[in-house]
Amino acid sequence: AGIDFSGAQTNAAGMTSETLDSYEEGTWTPVLSRWSGGAISATYTTQTGTYTRIGRQVFIRCTVQISAVASQGTSDNYISGLPFTFTSTDNAAACIHWNDAFTTTVVDKVLIQNNLSGIIMFAPEGNNQGAVAVDWKAGHVRVTGTYVC
């Protein structure tokens, strides 16, 4: 099934399909985690995520509000739970809109990591420019992004 756009206009060079075979809207639960050190133990006031999938393109948004953190885990800061695994060999774009849930303010970039289903936190230019491993604290994190599944 799907929506067939083949009668709309002439095919572009290299086009492989003119059928939109997937459209979906839904929710997902963002979970504060560590890259290799597992989930943290936290009390959440808000823990919501939404997505829209059009074909293989997935648009995500999440808001996490932490009221208390009991244990931190280890390794780089990570939000797990994306609704679909990112299947590209490249990384995908994401944007952090609100960030006061870390003990330091070194996180200003996020990246949807290839072949995973999560969002990793990065330090700003001029800092170490790599993924960061800082403690979570009470506060908010809000992220939007897009990726291919």
Residue pairs with C-beta under 8 A, 6 or more apart in sequence:
1 21
2 19
2 20
2 21
2 22
3 19
3 20
4 18
4 19
5 18
5 19
5 20
6 18
6 19
8 18
11 18
20 54
20 55
21 55
22 53
22 54
22 55
22 56
23 53
23 54
23 55
24 51
24 52
24 53
25 50
25 51
25 52
25 53
26 50
26 51
26 53
26 83
27 48
27 49
27 50
27 51
28 49
28 50
28 51
28 60
28 62
28 81
28 82
28 83
29 47
29 48
29 49
29 81
30 47
30 48
30 49
30 62
30 63
30 64
30 79
30 80
30 81
30 143
31 39
31 47
31 79
31 80
31 81
32 39
32 40
32 42
32 64
32 66
32 77
32 78
32 79
32 101
32 136
32 141
33 39
33 40
33 73
33 78
33 79
33 80
33 118
34 40
34 72
34 73
34 74
34 75
34 76
34 77
34 78
34 133
35 75
35 76
35 77
35 78
35 120
35 131
35 133
36 74
36 75
36 76
37 73
37 74
37 75
38 73
39 73
39 80
40 69
40 71
40 72
40 73
40 136
41 69
41 70
41 71
42 66
42 68
42 69
42 70
42 136
43 66
43 67
43 68
43 69
43 70
44 64
44 65
44 66
44 67
45 65
45 66
45 67
46 63
46 64
46 65
46 140
47 64
47 65
48 62
48 63
48 64
49 60
49 61
49 62
49 63
49 81
49 82
49 83
50 60
50 61
50 62
51 58
51 59
51 60
51 61
51 82
51 83
51 84
52 58
52 59
53 59
53 83
53 84
53 149
56 148
56 149
57 146
57 147
57 148
58 82
58 83
58 84
58 146
58 147
58 148
58 149
59 144
59 145
59 146
60 82
60 83
60 94
60 143
60 144
60 145
60 146
60 147
61 142
61 143
61 144
62 79
62 119
62 141
62 142
62 143
62 144
63 98
63 140
63 141
63 142
64 79
64 101
64 140
64 141
64 142
65 139
65 140
66 101
66 136
66 137
66 138
66 139
66 140
66 141
67 138
68 138
69 135
69 136
69 137
69 138
72 135
72 136
74 133
75 133
76 120
76 121
76 131
76 132
76 133
77 102
77 107
77 120
77 121
77 131
77 132
77 133
77 134
77 136
78 118
78 119
78 120
78 121
79 110
79 118
79 119
79 121
79 141
79 143
80 117
80 118
81 117
81 118
82 112
82 117
82 118
82 119
82 147
83 117
84 117
84 149
85 115
85 116
85 117
85 149
86 92
86 112
86 113
86 114
86 115
86 116
86 117
86 147
86 148
86 149
87 114
87 115
87 148
87 149
88 114
88 147
88 148
89 114
89 115
90 114
91 111
91 112
91 113
91 114
92 111
92 112
92 114
92 145
92 146
92 147
92 148
93 111
93 112
93 145
93 146
93 147
94 110
94 111
94 112
94 119
94 143
94 144
94 145
94 146
94 147
95 110
95 143
95 144
95 145
96 107
96 108
96 109
96 110
96 121
96 141
96 142
96 143
97 142
97 143
97 144
98 140
98 141
98 142
99 105
99 107
99 108
99 139
99 140
99 141
99 142
100 139
100 140
101 136
101 137
101 138
101 139
101 140
101 141
102 121
102 132
102 134
102 135
102 136
102 137
102 139
103 134
103 135
103 136
103 137
104 134
106 123
106 124
106 127
106 132
106 134
107 121
107 122
107 123
107 132
107 134
108 122
108 123
108 124
109 121
109 122
109 123
109 124
110 119
110 120
110 121
110 122
110 143
110 145
111 119
111 120
111 122
112 118
112 119
112 120
112 145
112 147
113 119
113 120
119 143
119 145
120 131
121 131
121 132
122 129
122 130
122 131
122 132
123 129
123 130
123 131
123 132
